[in-house]
């Protein structure tokens, strides 16, 4: 079974997010949102504080989580699901192309810096 979105209360959501971070090996792979009934929201990576703070300084952090959070922002608060879908498609393409960062290495992947990964996503978004 696969899920794009799981809606829970705050505590249970935190538990699920923590478990997914353990399974995936990184807290920065998933986006997270806290939504108000009127559509306003707070969008972040799954966990705001990465246990390996040195990654941010080394340009090795994986930006996928904040990009997923941005897709949710576009879909839920800004009324632009078309742009959210495009952002998710770009992230999927990066995965298919086996791109990775120091934080989320792949044995068969091409490692990029955080900035290079972001530039790749921007280039994909400009193509359409």
MODELLER restraints for C-alpha pairs under 7 A, 6 or more apart:
rsr = mdl.restraints
at = mdl.atoms
rsr.add(forms.Gaussian(group=physical.xy_distance, feature=features.Distance(at['CA:17:A'], at['CA:46:A']), mean=6.36, stdev=0.5))
rsr.add(forms.Gaussian(group=physical.xy_distance, feature=features.Distance(at['CA:21:A'], at['CA:27:A']), mean=4.60, stdev=0.5))
rsr.add(forms.Gaussian(group=physical.xy_distance, feature=features.Distance(at['CA:26:A'], at['CA:104:A']), mean=6.81, stdev=0.5))
rsr.add(forms.Gaussian(group=physical.xy_distance, feature=features.Distance(at['CA:27:A'], at['CA:46:A']), mean=6.08, stdev=0.5))
rsr.add(forms.Gaussian(group=physical.xy_distance, feature=features.Distance(at['CA:27:A'], at['CA:47:A']), mean=5.83, stdev=0.5))
rsr.add(forms.Gaussian(group=physical.xy_distance, feature=features.Distance(at['CA:27:A'], at['CA:50:A']), mean=6.77, stdev=0.5))
rsr.add(forms.Gaussian(group=physical.xy_distance, feature=features.Distance(at['CA:28:A'], at['CA:45:A']), mean=5.86, stdev=0.5))
rsr.add(forms.Gaussian(group=physical.xy_distance, feature=features.Distance(at['CA:28:A'], at['CA:46:A']), mean=6.16, stdev=0.5))
rsr.add(forms.Gaussian(group=physical.xy_distance, feature=features.Distance(at['CA:28:A'], at['CA:47:A']), mean=6.79, stdev=0.5))
rsr.add(forms.Gaussian(group=physical.xy_distance, feature=features.Distance(at['CA:28:A'], at['CA:62:A']), mean=6.41, stdev=0.5))
rsr.add(forms.Gaussian(group=physical.xy_distance, feature=features.Distance(at['CA:28:A'], at['CA:64:A']), mean=6.70, stdev=0.5))
rsr.add(forms.Gaussian(group=physical.xy_distance, feature=features.Distance(at['CA:28:A'], at['CA:65:A']), mean=4.83, stdev=0.5))
rsr.add(forms.Gaussian(group=physical.xy_distance, feature=features.Distance(at['CA:29:A'], at['CA:64:A']), mean=5.34, stdev=0.5))
rsr.add(forms.Gaussian(group=physical.xy_distance, feature=features.Distance(at['CA:29:A'], at['CA:65:A']), mean=4.41, stdev=0.5))
rsr.add(forms.Gaussian(group=physical.xy_distance, feature=features.Distance(at['CA:30:A'], at['CA:45:A']), mean=5.99, stdev=0.5))
rsr.add(forms.Gaussian(group=physical.xy_distance, feature=features.Distance(at['CA:30:A'], at['CA:46:A']), mean=5.32, stdev=0.5))
rsr.add(forms.Gaussian(group=physical.xy_distance, feature=features.Distance(at['CA:30:A'], at['CA:64:A']), mean=6.96, stdev=0.5))
rsr.add(forms.Gaussian(group=physical.xy_distance, feature=features.Distance(at['CA:30:A'], at['CA:65:A']), mean=4.30, stdev=0.5))
rsr.add(forms.Gaussian(group=physical.xy_distance, feature=features.Distance(at['CA:30:A'], at['CA:68:A']), mean=6.45, stdev=0.5))
rsr.add(forms.Gaussian(group=physical.xy_distance, feature=features.Distance(at['CA:31:A'], at['CA:44:A']), mean=5.98, stdev=0.5))
rsr.add(forms.Gaussian(group=physical.xy_distance, feature=features.Distance(at['CA:31:A'], at['CA:45:A']), mean=4.46, stdev=0.5))
rsr.add(forms.Gaussian(group=physical.xy_distance, feature=features.Distance(at['CA:31:A'], at['CA:46:A']), mean=5.18, stdev=0.5))
rsr.add(forms.Gaussian(group=physical.xy_distance, feature=features.Distance(at['CA:31:A'], at['CA:65:A']), mean=4.54, stdev=0.5))
rsr.add(forms.Gaussian(group=physical.xy_distance, feature=features.Distance(at['CA:31:A'], at['CA:66:A']), mean=5.85, stdev=0.5))
rsr.add(forms.Gaussian(group=physical.xy_distance, feature=features.Distance(at['CA:31:A'], at['CA:68:A']), mean=4.79, stdev=0.5))
rsr.add(forms.Gaussian(group=physical.xy_distance, feature=features.Distance(at['CA:31:A'], at['CA:69:A']), mean=4.21, stdev=0.5))
rsr.add(forms.Gaussian(group=physical.xy_distance, feature=features.Distance(at['CA:32:A'], at['CA:43:A']), mean=5.78, stdev=0.5))
rsr.add(forms.Gaussian(group=physical.xy_distance, feature=features.Distance(at['CA:32:A'], at['CA:44:A']), mean=5.32, stdev=0.5))
rsr.add(forms.Gaussian(group=physical.xy_distance, feature=features.Distance(at['CA:32:A'], at['CA:45:A']), mean=5.52, stdev=0.5))
rsr.add(forms.Gaussian(group=physical.xy_distance, feature=features.Distance(at['CA:32:A'], at['CA:46:A']), mean=5.07, stdev=0.5))
rsr.add(forms.Gaussian(group=physical.xy_distance, feature=features.Distance(at['CA:32:A'], at['CA:69:A']), mean=5.78, stdev=0.5))
rsr.add(forms.Gaussian(group=physical.xy_distance, feature=features.Distance(at['CA:33:A'], at['CA:41:A']), mean=6.44, stdev=0.5))
rsr.add(forms.Gaussian(group=physical.xy_distance, feature=features.Distance(at['CA:33:A'], at['CA:42:A']), mean=5.55, stdev=0.5))
rsr.add(forms.Gaussian(group=physical.xy_distance, feature=features.Distance(at['CA:33:A'], at['CA:43:A']), mean=4.53, stdev=0.5))
rsr.add(forms.Gaussian(group=physical.xy_distance, feature=features.Distance(at['CA:33:A'], at['CA:44:A']), mean=6.42, stdev=0.5))
rsr.add(forms.Gaussian(group=physical.xy_distance, feature=features.Distance(at['CA:33:A'], at['CA:69:A']), mean=6.90, stdev=0.5))
rsr.add(forms.Gaussian(group=physical.xy_distance, feature=features.Distance(at['CA:34:A'], at['CA:41:A']), mean=5.39, stdev=0.5))
rsr.add(forms.Gaussian(group=physical.xy_distance, feature=features.Distance(at['CA:34:A'], at['CA:42:A']), mean=5.21, stdev=0.5))
rsr.add(forms.Gaussian(group=physical.xy_distance, feature=features.Distance(at['CA:34:A'], at['CA:43:A']), mean=6.68, stdev=0.5))
rsr.add(forms.Gaussian(group=physical.xy_distance, feature=features.Distance(at['CA:35:A'], at['CA:41:A']), mean=4.29, stdev=0.5))
rsr.add(forms.Gaussian(group=physical.xy_distance, feature=features.Distance(at['CA:35:A'], at['CA:42:A']), mean=6.63, stdev=0.5))
rsr.add(forms.Gaussian(group=physical.xy_distance, feature=features.Distance(at['CA:39:A'], at['CA:76:A']), mean=6.29, stdev=0.5))
rsr.add(forms.Gaussian(group=physical.xy_distance, feature=features.Distance(at['CA:39:A'], at['CA:77:A']), mean=5.15, stdev=0.5))
rsr.add(forms.Gaussian(group=physical.xy_distance, feature=features.Distance(at['CA:40:A'], at['CA:77:A']), mean=5.54, stdev=0.5))
rsr.add(forms.Gaussian(group=physical.xy_distance, feature=features.Distance(at['CA:41:A'], at['CA:77:A']), mean=6.62, stdev=0.5))
rsr.add(forms.Gaussian(group=physical.xy_distance, feature=features.Distance(at['CA:43:A'], at['CA:69:A']), mean=5.38, stdev=0.5))
rsr.add(forms.Gaussian(group=physical.xy_distance, feature=features.Distance(at['CA:43:A'], at['CA:73:A']), mean=6.54, stdev=0.5))
rsr.add(forms.Gaussian(group=physical.xy_distance, feature=features.Distance(at['CA:44:A'], at['CA:66:A']), mean=6.00, stdev=0.5))
rsr.add(forms.Gaussian(group=physical.xy_distance, feature=features.Distance(at['CA:44:A'], at['CA:69:A']), mean=5.64, stdev=0.5))
rsr.add(forms.Gaussian(group=physical.xy_distance, feature=features.Distance(at['CA:45:A'], at['CA:65:A']), mean=4.76, stdev=0.5))
rsr.add(forms.Gaussian(group=physical.xy_distance, feature=features.Distance(at['CA:45:A'], at['CA:66:A']), mean=4.97, stdev=0.5))
rsr.add(forms.Gaussian(group=physical.xy_distance, feature=features.Distance(at['CA:45:A'], at['CA:69:A']), mean=6.27, stdev=0.5))
rsr.add(forms.Gaussian(group=physical.xy_distance, feature=features.Distance(at['CA:46:A'], at['CA:65:A']), mean=6.75, stdev=0.5))
rsr.add(forms.Gaussian(group=physical.xy_distance, feature=features.Distance(at['CA:55:A'], at['CA:61:A']), mean=5.06, stdev=0.5))
rsr.add(forms.Gaussian(group=physical.xy_distance, feature=features.Distance(at['CA:55:A'], at['CA:103:A']), mean=6.91, stdev=0.5))
rsr.add(forms.Gaussian(group=physical.xy_distance, feature=features.Distance(at['CA:59:A'], at['CA:113:A']), mean=5.48, stdev=0.5))
rsr.add(forms.Gaussian(group=physical.xy_distance, feature=features.Distance(at['CA:59:A'], at['CA:114:A']), mean=5.16, stdev=0.5))
rsr.add(forms.Gaussian(group=physical.xy_distance, feature=features.Distance(at['CA:59:A'], at['CA:115:A']), mean=6.93, stdev=0.5))
rsr.add(forms.Gaussian(group=physical.xy_distance, feature=features.Distance(at['CA:60:A'], at['CA:101:A']), mean=5.62, stdev=0.5))
rsr.add(forms.Gaussian(group=physical.xy_distance, feature=features.Distance(at['CA:60:A'], at['CA:102:A']), mean=4.74, stdev=0.5))
rsr.add(forms.Gaussian(group=physical.xy_distance, feature=features.Distance(at['CA:60:A'], at['CA:103:A']), mean=5.95, stdev=0.5))
rsr.add(forms.Gaussian(group=physical.xy_distance, feature=features.Distance(at['CA:60:A'], at['CA:113:A']), mean=5.18, stdev=0.5))
rsr.add(forms.Gaussian(group=physical.xy_distance, feature=features.Distance(at['CA:60:A'], at['CA:114:A']), mean=5.29, stdev=0.5))
rsr.add(forms.Gaussian(group=physical.xy_distance, feature=features.Distance(at['CA:61:A'], at['CA:101:A']), mean=6.41, stdev=0.5))
rsr.add(forms.Gaussian(group=physical.xy_distance, feature=features.Distance(at['CA:61:A'], at['CA:102:A']), mean=6.47, stdev=0.5))
rsr.add(forms.Gaussian(group=physical.xy_distance, feature=features.Distance(at['CA:61:A'], at['CA:103:A']), mean=5.23, stdev=0.5))
rsr.add(forms.Gaussian(group=physical.xy_distance, feature=features.Distance(at['CA:61:A'], at['CA:114:A']), mean=5.59, stdev=0.5))
rsr.add(forms.Gaussian(group=physical.xy_distance, feature=features.Distance(at['CA:62:A'], at['CA:101:A']), mean=5.64, stdev=0.5))
rsr.add(forms.Gaussian(group=physical.xy_distance, feature=features.Distance(at['CA:62:A'], at['CA:103:A']), mean=5.81, stdev=0.5))
rsr.add(forms.Gaussian(group=physical.xy_distance, feature=features.Distance(at['CA:62:A'], at['CA:104:A']), mean=6.49, stdev=0.5))
rsr.add(forms.Gaussian(group=physical.xy_distance, feature=features.Distance(at['CA:62:A'], at['CA:114:A']), mean=5.99, stdev=0.5))
rsr.add(forms.Gaussian(group=physical.xy_distance, feature=features.Distance(at['CA:63:A'], at['CA:114:A']), mean=6.46, stdev=0.5))
rsr.add(forms.Gaussian(group=physical.xy_distance, feature=features.Distance(at['CA:68:A'], at['CA:88:A']), mean=6.75, stdev=0.5))
rsr.add(forms.Gaussian(group=physical.xy_distance, feature=features.Distance(at['CA:71:A'], at['CA:84:A']), mean=4.03, stdev=0.5))
rsr.add(forms.Gaussian(group=physical.xy_distance, feature=features.Distance(at['CA:71:A'], at['CA:87:A']), mean=5.87, stdev=0.5))
rsr.add(forms.Gaussian(group=physical.xy_distance, feature=features.Distance(at['CA:71:A'], at['CA:88:A']), mean=6.68, stdev=0.5))
rsr.add(forms.Gaussian(group=physical.xy_distance, feature=features.Distance(at['CA:72:A'], at['CA:84:A']), mean=6.43, stdev=0.5))
rsr.add(forms.Gaussian(group=physical.xy_distance, feature=features.Distance(at['CA:74:A'], at['CA:80:A']), mean=5.02, stdev=0.5))
rsr.add(forms.Gaussian(group=physical.xy_distance, feature=features.Distance(at['CA:74:A'], at['CA:81:A']), mean=6.04, stdev=0.5))
rsr.add(forms.Gaussian(group=physical.xy_distance, feature=features.Distance(at['CA:74:A'], at['CA:83:A']), mean=6.47, stdev=0.5))
rsr.add(forms.Gaussian(group=physical.xy_distance, feature=features.Distance(at['CA:74:A'], at['CA:84:A']), mean=5.29, stdev=0.5))
rsr.add(forms.Gaussian(group=physical.xy_distance, feature=features.Distance(at['CA:75:A'], at['CA:81:A']), mean=4.08, stdev=0.5))
rsr.add(forms.Gaussian(group=physical.xy_distance, feature=features.Distance(at['CA:75:A'], at['CA:84:A']), mean=5.48, stdev=0.5))
rsr.add(forms.Gaussian(group=physical.xy_distance, feature=features.Distance(at['CA:86:A'], at['CA:125:A']), mean=6.95, stdev=0.5))
rsr.add(forms.Gaussian(group=physical.xy_distance, feature=features.Distance(at['CA:90:A'], at['CA:121:A']), mean=5.89, stdev=0.5))
rsr.add(forms.Gaussian(group=physical.xy_distance, feature=features.Distance(at['CA:90:A'], at['CA:124:A']), mean=6.01, stdev=0.5))
rsr.add(forms.Gaussian(group=physical.xy_distance, feature=features.Distance(at['CA:90:A'], at['CA:125:A']), mean=6.79, stdev=0.5))
rsr.add(forms.Gaussian(group=physical.xy_distance, feature=features.Distance(at['CA:98:A'], at['CA:108:A']), mean=7.00, stdev=0.5))
rsr.add(forms.Gaussian(group=physical.xy_distance, feature=features.Distance(at['CA:98:A'], at['CA:109:A']), mean=4.59, stdev=0.5))
rsr.add(forms.Gaussian(group=physical.xy_distance, feature=features.Distance(at['CA:98:A'], at['CA:110:A']), mean=6.24, stdev=0.5))
rsr.add(forms.Gaussian(group=physical.xy_distance, feature=features.Distance(at['CA:99:A'], at['CA:109:A']), mean=5.45, stdev=0.5))
rsr.add(forms.Gaussian(group=physical.xy_distance, feature=features.Distance(at['CA:99:A'], at['CA:110:A']), mean=5.00, stdev=0.5))
rsr.add(forms.Gaussian(group=physical.xy_distance, feature=features.Distance(at['CA:99:A'], at['CA:111:A']), mean=6.02, stdev=0.5))
rsr.add(forms.Gaussian(group=physical.xy_distance, feature=features.Distance(at['CA:99:A'], at['CA:112:A']), mean=6.89, stdev=0.5))
rsr.add(forms.Gaussian(group=physical.xy_distance, feature=features.Distance(at['CA:100:A'], at['CA:106:A']), mean=6.34, stdev=0.5))
rsr.add(forms.Gaussian(group=physical.xy_distance, feature=features.Distance(at['CA:100:A'], at['CA:109:A']), mean=6.15, stdev=0.5))
rsr.add(forms.Gaussian(group=physical.xy_distance, feature=features.Distance(at['CA:100:A'], at['CA:110:A']), mean=6.00, stdev=0.5))
rsr.add(forms.Gaussian(group=physical.xy_distance, feature=features.Distance(at['CA:100:A'], at['CA:111:A']), mean=4.75, stdev=0.5))
rsr.add(forms.Gaussian(group=physical.xy_distance, feature=features.Distance(at['CA:100:A'], at['CA:112:A']), mean=5.96, stdev=0.5))
rsr.add(forms.Gaussian(group=physical.xy_distance, feature=features.Distance(at['CA:101:A'], at['CA:111:A']), mean=5.02, stdev=0.5))
rsr.add(forms.Gaussian(group=physical.xy_distance, feature=features.Distance(at['CA:101:A'], at['CA:112:A']), mean=5.10, stdev=0.5))
rsr.add(forms.Gaussian(group=physical.xy_distance, feature=features.Distance(at['CA:101:A'], at['CA:113:A']), mean=5.81, stdev=0.5))
rsr.add(forms.Gaussian(group=physical.xy_distance, feature=features.Distance(at['CA:101:A'], at['CA:114:A']), mean=6.59, stdev=0.5))
rsr.add(forms.Gaussian(group=physical.xy_distance, feature=features.Distance(at['CA:102:A'], at['CA:111:A']), mean=6.73, stdev=0.5))
rsr.add(forms.Gaussian(group=physical.xy_distance, feature=features.Distance(at['CA:105:A'], at['CA:111:A']), mean=6.83, stdev=0.5))
